[in-house]
């Protein structure tokens, strides 16, 4: 059953789905035009993710892993199929609607950290809260940076931080707004093994504390093994 409602001028599609399912896709596909014709990146992805699950998406380079989480997070739009988050079809939203949804529900940790170079550590972490108009943004950012061991690095800019420290800032930024869903794209890919292990421990520790649904892309078998479920992509299809 599908119903329509109007919320702040944005048309949204309500999709009934089983209780506890935070993400559902149906026949999801992504294709792009190239000089050699159409390239199918993802095809026929049917997926159900329950609230609070931790899921690893694995596969060879070029299998479509990063494209899939970009679609699920509303950072990209599919060529076919539907994506519903909390019963709302984000594929029926415009960019403003998807941005509002991301701000409300989603955190993202990137392999390349994606910190703003002109901002300090605490300013980077404050940013998601400031976008929500949270008057306690600084206090919350300071507290979480202390939680990840960076209490002495609050006023440092990204170039003054090591790779591991930058990734801890990125984790704090992702968790500070207590998102319902956290996406992580190769969160330890640019780190040495020792630092990567520390970041992995911190990721799962924060995830457990905040009861977040965790969806991560990784080539690291040990990281994938810590998740409750593993999904494997091969040439754009789920095995």
C-alpha positions in Angstrom: 0.0 0.0 0.0 1.3 3.4 -1.0 0.1 6.7 0.4 1.2 10.3 -0.2 1.7 13.2 2.2 3.1 16.7 2.0 5.7 17.7 4.5 7.3 21.2 4.3 6.4 21.3 0.6 8.3 18.1 -0.2 6.4 15.2 -1.8 7.2 11.9 0.0 6.1 8.4 -0.7 5.2 6.3 2.3 6.1 2.6 1.8 4.8 -0.1 4.1 7.6 -2.4 5.1 8.1 -5.0 7.9 8.6 -3.7 11.4 12.2 -3.0 12.4 13.4 -2.6 8.8 15.3 0.7 8.5 16.4 0.3 4.8 14.7 -1.6 2.0 15.6 -1.7 -1.7 13.7 -3.2 -4.6 15.3 -3.9 -8.0 17.9 -1.2 -7.4 20.1 -0.5 -10.3 22.7 2.1 -11.4 24.0 2.6 -14.9 26.0 5.3 -16.6 26.6 6.1 -20.3 30.2 5.7 -21.5 31.8 6.2 -24.9 31.5 2.4 -25.3 27.8 2.3 -24.4 25.9 1.8 -21.1 27.9 0.6 -18.1 25.8 -1.3 -15.5 27.4 -0.7 -12.1 24.6 -2.2 -10.0 21.7 -4.5 -11.1 18.6 -5.9 -9.4 19.6 -5.2 -5.8 16.9 -6.4 -3.3 18.0 -5.7 0.2 16.5 -5.5 3.7 18.4 -4.0 6.6 17.1 -4.1 10.1 17.4 -1.4 12.7 20.6 -1.9 14.8 22.3 -4.3 12.4 25.9 -4.1 11.6 26.6 -5.1 8.0 29.8 -5.4 5.9 29.6 -5.0 2.1 32.6 -6.8 0.5 33.7 -7.5 -3.1 36.4 -6.9 -5.6 37.4 -3.4 -6.6 34.8 -2.2 -9.2 32.1 -4.5 -7.9 29.8 -1.5 -7.0 30.3 -1.3 -3.2 30.9 2.4 -2.9 28.1 3.1 -5.4 25.7 1.0 -3.3 26.2 2.9 -0.1 26.2 6.2 -1.9 22.7 5.3 -3.2 21.5 4.0 0.2 22.7 7.2 1.9 21.0 9.4 -0.7 24.2 10.8 -2.0 23.5 9.5 -5.5 20.3 8.6 -7.4 19.6 5.2 -9.0 18.8 4.5 -12.6 16.1 2.1 -11.6 14.3 0.6 -8.5 13.5 2.1 -5.1 15.1 2.8 -1.8 13.1 3.3 1.4 14.4 4.5 4.7 12.1 4.3 7.7 9.3 3.6 5.2 9.9 6.8 3.1 11.0 6.3 -0.5 14.1 8.5 -0.9 14.0 7.8 -4.6 10.8 10.0 -4.7 12.6 12.9 -3.0 14.3 15.8 -4.6 17.9 16.8 -3.5 16.5 19.1 -0.8 14.4 16.3 0.6 17.4 13.8 0.5 19.6 16.4 2.2 17.0 16.9 5.0 16.8 13.1 5.4 20.6 12.8 5.6 20.8 15.6 8.2 18.2 13.9 10.3 19.1 10.3 10.1 22.6 9.6 8.6 26.2 9.8 9.5 29.1 9.0 7.0 32.7 8.1 7.5 34.9 8.4 4.4 38.2 6.7 3.6 39.7 10.1 2.8 38.3 11.6 6.1 36.6 14.6 4.2 37.4 17.1 7.0 37.1 20.7 6.1 40.7 22.0 6.0 39.9 25.5 7.2 38.1 24.3 10.3 39.6 23.1 13.6 38.8 19.6 14.9 36.1 20.9 17.2 34.6 23.0 14.4 34.5 20.1 12.0 32.6 18.0 14.6 30.3 20.8 15.5 29.2 21.3 11.9 26.4 18.6 11.7 24.9 20.0 14.9 25.1 23.6 13.7 23.2 22.7 10.6 20.4 21.5 12.9 20.6 24.7 14.9 21.7 22.9 18.1 22.8 25.5 20.7 24.9 22.9 22.5 26.9 22.0 19.4 30.3 23.0 20.9 29.8 21.3 24.2 28.7 18.1 22.5 31.6 18.2 20.0 34.1 18.8 22.8 32.7 15.9 24.8 32.9 13.5 21.9 36.4 14.5 20.9 37.4 13.8 24.5 35.7 10.4 24.2 37.9 9.5 21.1 41.0 10.7 22.8 41.5 14.1 21.2 40.8 16.5 24.1 44.2 18.0 23.5 43.6 18.5 19.8 40.5 20.6 19.7 42.0 23.6 18.0 44.2 21.7 15.6 43.3 21.8 11.9 43.4 18.6 9.8 46.9 19.3 8.4 48.1 19.4 12.0 46.7 15.9 12.8 48.0 12.5 11.9 45.9 10.2 9.7 44.6 8.3 12.7 43.7 11.5 14.5 41.9 12.8 11.4 39.9 9.6 11.2 39.0 9.9 14.9 37.7 13.5 14.2 35.7 12.0 11.3 34.2 9.4 13.6 33.3 12.0 16.2 31.7 14.1 13.5 29.7 11.1 12.2 28.4 10.1 15.7 27.9 13.6 17.3 24.4 14.0 16.0 23.6 10.4 17.0 22.5 9.2 13.5 20.1 6.3 13.2 22.3 4.9 10.3 26.1 5.2 9.9 27.8 4.5 6.6 31.5 3.9 6.5 33.4 3.6 3.2 36.8 1.8 3.8 37.2 3.6 7.2 40.6 2.1 7.8 41.8 2.0 4.2 44.3 4.9 4.5 45.6 3.8 7.9 48.4 1.5 9.0 47.3 -1.8 10.6 47.9 -0.7 14.2 46.1 2.6 13.8 43.4 0.9 11.8 42.8 -1.7 14.6 42.3 1.2 17.1 39.8 3.0 14.7 37.9 -0.3 14.2 37.6 -0.8 18.0 36.4 2.8 18.4 33.9 2.4 15.6 32.2 -0.6 17.1 32.4 0.8 20.6 30.6 4.0 19.6 28.2 2.0 17.4 27.2 -0.1 20.4 26.8 2.8 22.7 24.6 4.8 20.2 22.6 1.7 19.0 23.3 2.8 15.4 22.6 0.7 12.3 26.1 0.3 10.8 26.8 -0.3 7.1 30.4 -0.4 6.0 32.4 -1.2 2.9 35.7 -2.9 3.4 38.4 -5.1 1.9 39.5 -6.0 5.5 38.3 -9.5 6.3 38.9 -9.0 10.0 36.7 -5.9 10.0 34.0 -7.6 8.1 34.0 -10.5 10.5 33.1 -8.2 13.4 29.8 -7.3 11.7 26.6 -9.4 12.2 26.1 -9.9 8.5 28.2 -9.8 5.3 26.9 -9.0 1.9 29.1 -9.8 -1.2 28.9 -7.9 -4.4 30.2 -9.4 -7.7 30.0 -7.3 -10.9 27.2 -5.2 -9.5 25.0 -8.1 -8.1 24.5 -9.4 -4.7 25.6 -13.1 -4.3 
